Amino acid sequence: MKARTIPAITGVMGFILGVVLTPVFLAGQTPSSKIQGTLAHIAFAVHDVDKTAAAFEDIFGVEINPGFDVKGVAFPPSYGGATMNVRFAQFEANGVRFELLQPLDGPDDVRSPWKDFLEKHGEGVQHIGFYVDSTPEAREMLISKGGKWTQAAAPTMSYIDMDPVLPITFEVMEE
């Protein structure tokens, strides 16, 4: 984990810079075709929430509550319509909210965005969350730009995987 600490922090800072530059890039679009919102959080898919939380505590000098299990997270039909369990921790450091997500064991044929990300990329930033005025409108706009709807835990929250357009998943949610 320690060998990956510097690249992880560098990646976080790169994504934060990307979050700042994304509105500039999207500003060239027509008003109805861009995300209007604010940064909610940066989320990491990890193999061990508690181990990763300890590294973040050491680096940022923050205290992180122990991870907890969330059962039965539903996925839309575009992602198999199954449910998955995840271990979750959330904390704030330097004015940025972070999430740590560890997919829990389940049937091998049950997919999740976190499980797929870990298999394809290893541990790292899996998604960036934005607060938006309308989740359905933001979701449809991202789908129209080549995204795939991969999760909806509530009517007011959706994951949209932008691969291959962008190497990131966006979570859009209403505050």
C-alpha positions as a Python dict, from the first residue, in 0.01 Angstrom:
ca = {
    (1, 'M'): (0, 0, 0),
    (2, 'K'): (278, 246, 87),
    (3, 'A'): (440, 204, -256),
    (4, 'R'): (106, 308, -407),
    (5, 'T'): (50, 604, -175),
    (6, 'I'): (234, 870, -382),
    (7, 'P'): (70, 762, -712),
    (8, 'A'): (-270, 756, -538),
    (9, 'I'): (-228, 1108, -402),
    (10, 'T'): (-97, 1226, -741),
    (11, 'G'): (-401, 1069, -904),
    (12, 'V'): (-637, 1240, -661),
    (13, 'M'): (-478, 1577, -727),
    (14, 'G'): (-496, 1514, -1102),
    (15, 'F'): (-864, 1432, -1076),
    (16, 'I'): (-928, 1739, -862),
    (17, 'L'): (-759, 1947, -1131),
    (18, 'G'): (-974, 1765, -1387),
    (19, 'V'): (-1285, 1853, -1189),
    (20, 'V'): (-1180, 2217, -1207),
    (21, 'L'): (-1110, 2196, -1582),
    (22, 'T'): (-1416, 1987, -1675),
    (23, 'P'): (-1659, 2283, -1651),
    (24, 'V'): (-1422, 2484, -1874),
    (25, 'F'): (-1423, 2202, -2131),
    (26, 'L'): (-1799, 2158, -2110),
    (27, 'A'): (-1859, 2535, -2137),
    (28, 'G'): (-1815, 2506, -2514),
    (29, 'Q'): (-2129, 2290, -2527),
    (30, 'T'): (-2481, 2426, -2553),
    (31, 'P'): (-2638, 2501, -2212),
    (32, 'S'): (-2864, 2195, -2223),
    (33, 'S'): (-2571, 1959, -2285),
    (34, 'K'): (-2347, 2015, -1985),
    (35, 'I'): (-2344, 1920, -1622),
    (36, 'Q'): (-2437, 2209, -1398),
    (37, 'G'): (-2340, 2128, -1042),
    (38, 'T'): (-2079, 2115, -769),
    (39, 'L'): (-1828, 1856, -657),
    (40, 'A'): (-1980, 1615, -404),
    (41, 'H'): (-1695, 1365, -354),
    (42, 'I'): (-1414, 1156, -502),
    (43, 'A'): (-1458, 781, -459),
    (44, 'F'): (-1199, 504, -461),
    (45, 'A'): (-1261, 136, -531),
    (46, 'V'): (-1034, -59, -296),
    (47, 'H'): (-966, -416, -185),
    (48, 'D'): (-969, -328, 188),
    (49, 'V'): (-1157, -20, 315),
    (50, 'D'): (-1004, -31, 663),
    (51, 'K'): (-645, -64, 539),
    (52, 'T'): (-693, 218, 287),
    (53, 'A'): (-863, 437, 550),
    (54, 'A'): (-560, 392, 776),
    (55, 'A'): (-331, 516, 497),
    (56, 'F'): (-554, 822, 437),
    (57, 'E'): (-557, 889, 814),
    (58, 'D'): (-177, 882, 819),
    (59, 'I'): (-134, 1104, 512),
    (60, 'F'): (-403, 1364, 584),
    (61, 'G'): (-402, 1348, 967),
    (62, 'V'): (-777, 1288, 983),
    (63, 'E'): (-981, 1039, 1180),
    (64, 'I'): (-1201, 809, 972),
    (65, 'N'): (-1490, 615, 1120),
    (66, 'P'): (-1469, 239, 1060),
    (67, 'G'): (-1615, 115, 734),
    (68, 'F'): (-1964, -33, 738),
    (69, 'D'): (-2147, -277, 512),
    (70, 'V'): (-2427, -167, 282),
    (71, 'K'): (-2639, -461, 166),
    (72, 'G'): (-2849, -501, -147),
    (73, 'V'): (-2727, -208, -358),
    (74, 'A'): (-2940, -227, -674),
    (75, 'F'): (-2816, -187, -1030),
    (76, 'P'): (-3035, -82, -1326),
    (77, 'P'): (-3125, -321, -1610),
    (78, 'S'): (-2839, -178, -1817),
    (79, 'Y'): (-2602, -335, -1562),
    (80, 'G'): (-2775, -667, -1510),
    (81, 'G'): (-3045, -556, -1263),
    (82, 'A'): (-2874, -746, -979),
    (83, 'T'): (-2789, -634, -626),
    (84, 'M'): (-2446, -621, -465),
    (85, 'N'): (-2303, -560, -118),
    (86, 'V'): (-2028, -307, -49),
    (87, 'R'): (-1814, -197, 247),
    (88, 'F'): (-1815, 182, 268),
    (89, 'A'): (-1626, 458, 449),
    (90, 'Q'): (-1656, 832, 400),
    (91, 'F'): (-1447, 1123, 530),
    (92, 'E'): (-1343, 1480, 456),
    (93, 'A'): (-985, 1602, 415),
    (94, 'N'): (-871, 1946, 304),
    (95, 'G'): (-1225, 2047, 212),
    (96, 'V'): (-1285, 1746, -15),
    (97, 'R'): (-1519, 1457, 69),
    (98, 'F'): (-1379, 1110, -10),
    (99, 'E'): (-1550, 771, -28),
    (100, 'L'): (-1386, 429, -4),
    (101, 'L'): (-1579, 138, -161),
    (102, 'Q'): (-1490, -229, -122),
    (103, 'P'): (-1708, -479, -310),
    (104, 'L'): (-1805, -766, -81),
    (105, 'D'): (-1818, -1129, -178),
    (106, 'G'): (-2111, -1237, -386),
    (107, 'P'): (-2182, -1475, -670),
    (108, 'D'): (-1912, -1464, -938),
    (109, 'D'): (-2171, -1377, -1202),
    (110, 'V'): (-2294, -1070, -1011),
    (111, 'R'): (-2113, -765, -1141),
    (112, 'S'): (-2076, -425, -980),
    (113, 'P'): (-1905, -106, -1094),
    (114, 'W'): (-1657, -142, -805),
    (115, 'K'): (-1577, -507, -875),
    (116, 'D'): (-1532, -440, -1247),
    (117, 'F'): (-1311, -136, -1181),
    (118, 'L'): (-1083, -332, -947),
    (119, 'E'): (-1050, -617, -1197),
    (120, 'K'): (-972, -382, -1485),
    (121, 'H'): (-763, -110, -1317),
    (122, 'G'): (-674, -217, -964),
    (123, 'E'): (-733, 21, -674),
    (124, 'G'): (-793, 384, -763),
    (125, 'V'): (-1042, 662, -828),
    (126, 'Q'): (-1356, 485, -949),
    (127, 'H'): (-1594, 780, -967),
    (128, 'I'): (-1639, 1150, -903),
    (129, 'G'): (-1971, 1263, -759),
    (130, 'F'): (-2150, 1585, -851),
    (131, 'Y'): (-2458, 1748, -700),
    (132, 'V'): (-2695, 1843, -983),
    (133, 'D'): (-3039, 2003, -1007),
    (134, 'S'): (-3192, 1704, -1188),
    (135, 'T'): (-3047, 1354, -1177),
    (136, 'P'): (-3261, 1226, -1470),
    (137, 'E'): (-3156, 1518, -1692),
    (138, 'A'): (-2786, 1485, -1604),
    (139, 'R'): (-2802, 1105, -1650),
    (140, 'E'): (-2966, 1136, -1992),
    (141, 'M'): (-2717, 1399, -2105),
    (142, 'L'): (-2422, 1180, -2003),
    (143, 'I'): (-2577, 878, -2176),
    (144, 'S'): (-2620, 1089, -2490),
    (145, 'K'): (-2245, 1164, -2473),
    (146, 'G'): (-2156, 793, -2475),
    (147, 'G'): (-2197, 698, -2107),
    (148, 'K'): (-2350, 379, -1970),
    (149, 'W'): (-2593, 390, -1676),
    (150, 'T'): (-2447, 149, -1419),
    (151, 'Q'): (-2616, 223, -1087),
    (152, 'A'): (-2914, 397, -932),
    (153, 'A'): (-2944, 357, -555),
    (154, 'A'): (-3235, 603, -554),
    (155, 'P'): (-3429, 806, -813),
    (156, 'T'): (-3207, 1101, -726),
    (157, 'M'): (-2868, 926, -774),
    (158, 'S'): (-2705, 755, -1074),
    (159, 'Y'): (-2362, 630, -1180),
    (160, 'I'): (-2276, 688, -1545),
    (161, 'D'): (-1961, 512, -1669),
    (162, 'M'): (-1807, 734, -1937),
    (163, 'D'): (-1556, 476, -2066),
    (164, 'P'): (-1438, 488, -2347),
    (165, 'V'): (-1517, 862, -2387),
    (166, 'L'): (-1346, 950, -2055),
    (167, 'P'): (-1169, 711, -1816),
    (168, 'I'): (-1406, 782, -1527),
    (169, 'T'): (-1754, 719, -1391),
    (170, 'F'): (-1959, 1019, -1282),
    (171, 'E'): (-2211, 995, -1001),
    (172, 'V'): (-2484, 1256, -1040),
    (173, 'M'): (-2716, 1320, -747),
    (174, 'E'): (-2952, 1574, -611),
    (175, 'E'): (-2841, 1741, -288),
}
